[in-house]
Amino acid sequence: MARREDIVKEIVKLLKAQRSVRFGKVERDPIDPNELAKTAFPAVFIETSDEDIEDITMTMGSTEGLMRMGTMDVAVVLLIGGRNRDTQRNIAVEAVENTLMADRTLTVNSTPTVEDIRLSRVETVTTGESAPFASCRMVFTVEYCYQLNNT
């Protein structure tokens, strides 16, 4: 499986396992809040965004075994329903940040998955003045290395 997908799946797994906030749904793909039951809030979905890639080793005439470093943005989108949405959103943001900052290498089976993960920004997503829910996008910057294989 692709290294990028491994990283995102680990983030999904960590957010499902955290217990600071009871998320009704944690998904890899976008969620339509209009299709969720009230009990599914707060809900979270995770998707990748922009990525910068650079070579960190040089090879002579071939890309076989070339080491690269990727710096990608991973968006964790929170969907909040019910009363006190702003308060709920703030509590959920803190829970997600604490969960993902607990191990900044996303260690899986004693092996670091990434070089670093950090919260870059939190963006409030405007969904309309009378929307029955609130949302925000937490953008994490993830640095990771991988080997280019020509197979």
N, C-alpha and C positions, 0 to 999 in steps of 0.2 A: 504494500500500500504506500501511497505517496507520503513523504515526510510531513507535508503541510496538513494532510488529512489526519495523520496520527496526532499531531499537535491539537487540532480542533476537537478531535474525539476525546482526548485527555481532558480538555477544558470542560466539555459536556459532562464527562464522568465526575469531575471534581464538583461541578455545580449541582449535579443530582445528589451527590453524597453530603454536601454541606447541610448543617442543621440550624444555622442562625435564622434563616427565613425559610418558611415552607413554600417552595415554589410549586404551583399546581402543575406546571408543565415546563420541561427543559428539552429543547429540540435543536437539532443541527440545522434545520431548514426554517425559513421564515414562517411565522404564524400569523394568521388573520385573526385579530382580536374579536371581530364580529362573529366568528364561528366558535368562540370559546364559551364554555359554561362558566357561570359565576365562580364555581369552585376551582376553576383552572387558573385563577389569578392569585398572586402574580405569576406571570409566565415569562419565560426567557427563550430567546433563540440566538444562535451563534452563527456568524458567517465571516468568511475572510474577505479582505478588501485589497487595497493597494499593497504592492511589494517591490522592494528594491533588492537586486541581486548583484553581488560582486564576486569576482574570483579572488581566492585567498592563497592559492598556490599556482605556480606556473608549470606548464608541461611543454615539452618540445614537439611541436607538430601534431599533437593529438590531444583530444579532450578526455581520453580515458583516464579515470582516476582523479580528475580535476576536482579540487575542493572549492566549494562555494559557500558564501554566507548570504542568507536571506534575511531581510528585515521586513516583516509583513505586519499589516494591521489586521487585528481580529476584532470584530464588533460583537459585543454582547448587548443585545437589545432587550430591555426590560419593559414589560407591559403590565400596568397596574390598573386594577379596577376597584370599585367600591368607594367608600368614604375615606377622607384624609389621604387622598392620592399623593400629594406632595410629600407628606410624612412617610408614607409607605415606600415611595420611590427612594427617598434618602436612606431609609433603613436597608432597602434591598441593594442599593449602590454600595453601601459600606460592607454588607455581607459578601457580595461578589468580590470586591477589592480585597478584603481580608482573606478570602478563600484562595484567590489566585496569587496573592503576594506571600502566602505562607511558605511556598517552595518555588522560588523564582526560576528554577531550572525544570520544573514540571517532571520531576524524577518518576520514571516508570520502571518497575522491576530493578531497582538500584542503578538505573542508567539515566543520566540527565538527558532530557529530550531537547531542551533548548539552552542557549547560552544565557538568555535573560528574557524576562517578561516584565513589562511595567505598564501601569495605567497612564496613558497619554492625555486623554481628555474625556469629559462627560458632556454629552450634548443633549439638551432637552429637545425632544421631537414634538413639534406642534401638531396636534391632531384636530384642531378646531376648538372654538370656545365652549361649545356645549357637548363635547365628546364625553362619553361615559367612562372613559379611561384616560390614563396618562402614560407616557412612555419616555424613555431616554436611551441613548446609545452610549455605551462605555467602549471606548476604543483603546485596546491594549496593543502595544508595540512588542512584537516577538522577534527576537534574534535567534537564528539557528544555523547550524552548519550541516552540509550534506555533501556527499561525493557524487559527481556526475558519472553515470555509467552509460556506456554506449552499447547496450545489449539489445 
